[in-house]
C-alpha cells in the first residue's frame, strides 16, 4: 500500500536545500508561446468589437445598445470555455498534457478565421463558441508548468505567466485596432470587394496564422510532462500550512473529482481566482467601452487605434514589472500579503471612471487632465495585476499531488471561465443601463464592481499561509 504520509521524507531536503532548481527554459518557452495564443485569440476583438456591432446594424442605430451585444459576443468565448475546461484538464491527467494543448491550438486557429468572415450576430456567436469549446488548454498549460517546476523556482516561472499574457494583451489590441478596415487606410494594398465586405478579417487572419504557427512549433518540439507518461520519479506532494488535510490518495493516481471539490484547501484558492477574474474582466471590458463611447454619454470617444495603443502600452509596462519585481516581492513580503495588497488597487481603478466622466462632461473634450488620469489608471492596473502571479502559485500548491494538478487547474480555470463569461455581459449591460436610464447618475456599474471587489477582499483573508521553507522564490 502506498504511504500517503510523506511529510518526513519531504521536509528534510526542503529545509536543507538552498539552491534553486535550474529553469527548464526550452519546455517553458514552448508553453509560454502556446499561452500567448489564448489572449491573442480572445482580446484582439476588443479594439473593434463595438464598431463591428454598430456597423452590422444589430442595434437598429441605437448606440446605447452596443454594450449589450458586444458583451454577449465577448462573453460567449468564456461561457463555452467554462463548460469544457475541466473536462480537458481532467483528460490531461490521463492521456497527457501535449495532445490536449495541440488540439486547443488547432481549434483556436480555425475559430479566428471564422470570426473574420462573420457578417451576422449568429455567425459571430458560433465562431466564438468554437474558440471557447476547443480552448480548454490554458489550465493544461499551467499544469505542464507545475509538472516541470518545484517550490524553489515556481515563483519565477509563474511570475512570467502574467507577463506572457501581457505580451498577448499588448499585441492583440494593437494590431486589432491598427489592422481593422485596411481598405480605408491602405486602399492600394487591399483593393477589391472582399476587404469591403469583410473589413475586420485582417486582424482575425493574423490571429489565426499566429495560432497555427504555434501549433506547428509545439507539435514539433514540445515534450510530454505528465509524470505517469514520462516514466520519471514521482514528484513531491504540494502542501500549505494551516490548511485542512488533503484527501488520502495514491500519489500515482489523480484523486476523484468529488473529493477534490470537497477539499477546503483547494476551494479557497480557486474561489479567489474566480472572483479576481470576474472583477478584472469586468474592468478590462469596461475600458474600451468607456474609451469608445461618445462624449455625450460621458465617454472619451477614442477611435480603435488609440484604444489599441493604450492597451498595448499597459501590456508592455505590466510585463516588465511582472518579470522584474513579482518574484522578489513574493520572497520579501510573502505570497498572501502581496495578493491582499494587490487587489486593493481595484478600488481607485474603479473610482477613476466616474472621475474621468465628470471631467470630460465639464470640459466637453478630452484634455490634459484626462490624459493624466489615464496614466494614473495604467499604473494602478499594473500594481493590481501582481495578484495573478500569486494566485497561480496558490492554486498549483493546493493540488493534493501532481497527478491531480490538471484536475485542480481545471477546476480553477472553470470557475475563472464562468467569471469571465459573466463579467463582460454583466459589465457592458450595466454600463448601457446606467447610461440609458441614468441610474445613480450613470454610475451603477462602478458601484457593482466595487461590491465584487469587496467580496474578493474578504475571500483573500481566507487564503492559507505558505510554509516558510517552501515560500517560492
CORMO-V208504 format. One record per backbone hydrogen bond with DSSP energy under -0.5 kcal/mol. CO is the residue of the C=O (numbers start at 1). NH is the residue of the N-H. Records with the same first field share a line. If there is no record, write none. Layout:
CO->NH + NH
//
This chain:
2->4
4->6
6->10
7->11
8->12
9->13
10->14
11->15
12->16
13->17
23->25
24->28
25->29
26->30
27->31
28->32
29->33
30->34
31->35
32->36
33->37
34->37 + 38
35->38 + 39
36->40
37->41
38->42
39->43
40->44
43->46
44->47
45->48 + 49
48->52
49->53
50->54
51->55
52->56
53->58
54->57
57->60
59->62
61->63
62->65
63->66
65->68 + 69
66->70
67->71
68->72
69->73
70->74
71->75
72->76
73->77
74->78
75->78 + 79
76->80
77->81
78->82
79->83
80->84
81->84 + 85
84->88
85->89
86->90
87->91
88->92
89->93
90->93
91->94 + 95
92->96
96->100
97->101
98->102
99->103
100->104
101->105
102->106
103->107
104->108
105->109
106->110
107->111
108->112
109->113
110->114
111->115
112->116
113->117
114->117
115->118
120->124
121->125
122->126
123->127
124->128
125->129
126->130
127->131
128->132
129->133
130->134
131->135
132->135
136->140
137->141
138->142
139->143
140->144
141->145
142->146
143->147
144->148
146->149
150->153 + 154
151->473
153->157
154->158
155->159
156->160
157->160 + 161
158->162
159->163
160->164
161->165
162->166
163->167
164->168
165->169
166->170
167->171
168->172
169->173
170->174
171->175
172->176
173->177
174->178
175->179
179->182
181->184 + 185
182->186
186->189 + 190
192->196
193->197
194->198
198->201
199->181 + 182
200->204
201->205
202->206
203->207
204->208
205->209
206->210
207->211
208->212
209->213
210->214
211->215
212->216
213->217
214->218
215->219
216->220
217->221
218->222
226->229 + 230
227->231 + 232
237->239
240->243
241->465
249->251
250->253
256->260
257->261
258->262
260->263
262->264
263->266 + 267
264->268
266->270
267->271
268->272
269->273
270->274
271->275
272->276
273->277
274->278
275->279
276->280
277->281
278->282
279->283
280->284
281->285
282->286
283->287
284->288
285->289
286->290
287->291
288->292
289->293
290->300
291->302
293->301
294->297 + 299
295->298
303->306 + 307
304->308
305->309
306->310
307->311
308->312
309->313
310->314
311->315
312->316
313->317
314->318
315->319
316->320
317->321
318->322
319->323
320->324
321->325 + 326
322->326 + 327
325->329
326->330
327->331
328->332
329->333 + 334
330->334
334->338
335->339
336->340
337->341
338->342
339->343
340->344
341->344
342->345
343->346
344->347 + 348
345->349
346->350
347->351
348->352
350->353 + 354
351->355
352->356
353->357
354->358
355->359
356->360
357->361
358->362
359->363
360->364
365->367
367->371
368->372
369->373
370->374
371->375
372->376
373->377
374->378
375->379
376->380
377->381
378->382
379->383
380->384
381->385
383->386
384->387
385->388 + 389
386->390
387->391
388->392
389->393
390->394
391->395
392->396
393->397
394->398
395->399
396->399
399->238
401->404
402->405
404->408
405->409
406->410
407->411
408->412
409->413
410->414
411->415
412->416
413->417
414->418
415->419
416->420
417->421
418->422
419->423
420->424
421->425
422->426
423->427
424->428
425->429
426->430
427->431
428->432
429->433
430->434
431->435
432->436
433->437
434->438 + 439
438->441
439->442 + 443 + 444
440->443
443->446 + 447
444->448
445->449
446->450
447->451
448->452
449->453
450->454
451->455
452->456
453->457
454->458
455->459
456->460
457->461
458->461
459->462
460->463
465->241
467->470
468->471
//
